[in-house]
Amino acid sequence: MLGLLGEADLWRGRYQQAAGHLQQALALFRDLGDQISETEILATLGLTSLRLGDYAQADGYLTEALALCGETGDLSSQASTFSALGELLLATERFAEARARYGAGLDAATRAGDEYEKARAHDGLARAYQASDAPGCARHHWQEALAIYNALGAPEAEQVRTQLEVTEDGRGKP
């Protein structure tokens, strides 16, 4: 329950509250020895730290989550963590590394059959290519993300549709 509260706070932009709930959930999952849930909480803590602008802490949480993914073999969590690492690298303008992480996330999501994470990785790849002044590659990945998000009925489809319109209208970087 604490993990869900933390995720809800994260998506609502209540980052400090999210961090508090997620820290409590992390302690509980560690006490229980539930490594899969621990991995998910670590990845969400990484995103929360990223939103708070604490890149070093975000990197620490995400690196720890990725290591646990290796132990548990949970490909969906691995895909999610790779995308979160890609987002961190994109925020720090390390575009080639971001593309590599998003690419690894896409591979893990494909192997897991996780359509949402596939779309998330495509969206991340598009943003990384757009930041690298490669709008053709960006457009391709946004088209892939949009198709998946539409099929899932995911709200992210609207944001991706907007990004495609911006790039197709030739207005430059979104």
SULWODA-V854521 format. One line per field, one symbol per residue. ss: DSSP state (H for helix, E for strand, - for the rest). psi: psi as a letter, one per 40 degrees, with the letter a starting at -180 (. if undefined). burial: # if it has 9 or more other ideal C-beta (glycine too) atoms within 8 Angstrom, else .. A space follows every 50 residues. Layout:
ss: ???
psi: ???
burial: ???
//
This chain:
ss: -HHHHHHHHHH---HHHHHHHHHHHHHHHHHH--HHHHHHHHHHHHHHHH H---HHHHHHHHHHHHHHHHHH--HHHHHHHHHHHHHHHHH---HHHHHH HHHHHHHHHHHH--HHHHHHHHHHHHHHHHH---HHHHHHHHHHHHHHHH HH---HHHHHHHHHHHHH------
psi: dddddddddddeegdddddddddddddddddefgdddddddddddddddd deegddddddddddddddddddehdddddddddddddddddefgdddddd dddddddddddefgdddddddddddddddddefgdddddddddddddddd defideddddddddddddefeah.
burial: .##.######....#.##########.##.....################ ##..#.##########.##..#.#################....#..##. ######.##..#.###################..#.##########.### .#.#.##..#####.##.......
//
